[in-house]
Amino acid sequence: MKLRILLLTAIAFTSGCASLPAERGVLTSPESFSVPPGSAKVIISRNTDALYMGVKARVTINEKMVAELWRGESYVGAFAPGKLTISVDVWSAPKRTVVQLNAAADTEYALEIAPNSSNTGSGALAAGLFGVVGAVVHDETRETGPFLIVPKSAKTMR
């Protein structure tokens, strides 16, 4: 009887593990995503740290939900040049992390979502460590949620 219950429990837990189609914009290879000339390409990747591994990181750009990322997943999108407000949160936490990105035309921005184990602000630290990229991304940072948004690179595409 115990074996039967254990077997049924195992089947129930693994039945949801089938591959599902990726959400729109969520890619395994964001580098291959092309954007129209004059647009900014924004790549947001969630790292594979174990902290918060059981929840999706909800990514919002300009108040529009664009992706819910599990560990190791990435989102890529094309945006008109200008100020982008990027935020990340989880359903189970009341706070979110918000950054402003001054997107330039024909530029690719790579950002990483990482667990915020200390829940302390890092805008000045990011600007110091990442130079111009850090200053561009973290000009109005409010990092209070369970995740950080870390600038990785900014490069001209054309």
N, C-alpha and C positions, 0 to 999 in steps of 0.2 A: 504494500500500500504506500509506504513512504517512497519507494522507488518510483511508483507511478506518479505521485505528486511532484517529485523532483523532476521527472522527465517532462511532465506537462508544463511545469514552470520554466524549464529550459527552452522548450519549444515556444512558449509565449514570449519570452524575452528575445529570442533570436528571430522571430518571425518578422520583425520590423527592420531587419538588417539588409533587406534587398536593396539593390541600387535603384535610386530614383533619379529622374532627370534633374539636372542642375537648375537652380533658380535663374531667372533672367539676369544676366550680368555676372553671375558667379561662374568663374572659369578655373580650370586646372592649369591653364597656360596663358596668363594675362598678357604676356609679352607679345603674343601673336595677334592680339586685338588691334585693329587699325582704326584710326579716327580721321575724320575729314580735316583737310587743311584749315588752319585758323582756330582749331579747337584745342583745348587742354585735355590731356589724358590723365586720369586719376586711377591709380592702382592702390587698393587697400587690401592688405593681406593680414590674416590673423595668424599669429605664431602658434607653435605647438606646445607651449607651456602647459603644465598640468592644472594650474590654478584656474578655476572656472571652466574646466573642460566639459562639464555636464550641461552647459547652457550655450545658446547661440548668442553671438554678439550682434546686436541690431544696429545697423549702420544707416544713418539718415544724412542726406545731403540737401541743404536748403529746405529743411522741414519735410522732405519726402523720403519715406523709407525705401532704400534701394537694395538692401540685402540683409540676410541673417546668416552669419558665418560661423561654421563650426571650426574647430582647430584645423589649421593647415589650408583652409579655403581662402580664395581671393575674389575680390570684386573689381571690375574695371568699367569705367564709363567715360564718355566724351562730354565735355562741358564747354560752354561759351566762356571766353576769358572774363575775369572779374573775380569778385569776392565770393568764395564758397564757404558756407557754414557746414562743417562736418561734425556729427556727433555719434557717439556709440554708447549703448547701454544694454542692459539685460532686463528681462521681464520681472525678475525677482529682486531688483534693487531700485530704490527710489531716486537715485542720482544718476547723472550721465556726464560724460566727458565731452566737451565742446571745443573745437579749434576753428580758427578762421584761416583759409588758404587764399592768398592772392594769386589766382591762376593766370598765367600768361599764355598767349596763343602759341601753338606748336611746341608745347613743353609737356614732358611726361613727369608726373609726380608719383613717387612710391612712398606709401605710408604703411606702418605696421601697427596692428592692434595687439597690445601686450597687457597681461594682467597688471593691475595697479595694486600691488600688495601693501603699499604703505598709505594709499589714498592721500598723498601730499602733492601739492602743485609742483610742476617741473618745467614751466614755461621758460624761466630764466636759464635753468640748467640746459634745456634743449637748445636754446639760442647759443649758449656758450659752447656746447659740445658739437653742434652741427652747423655752426657758422651761418651763412646766408640762408641755407635751407631751413635751419631751425628758426631763424628770425621770421622768415616768410610764413611758415606754417603756424608758429606759436605767438603771433603778435597779440592775440586777444584770448589766450588760453584760460579755460576754467576746467582744470582736471580734478574732478571730484568723484567720478564714478568708479566702477570696478575695473575699468580698462583704461590704459593710456593710449594715445594716438601718437606714435613716434615717427618723425620724418626719417626716411631712409635715403632718398635721392631726388634730385630735380635735374633733368637733362633736356636739351633741345632735341626735338625729333627731326627737324628738317634743316 
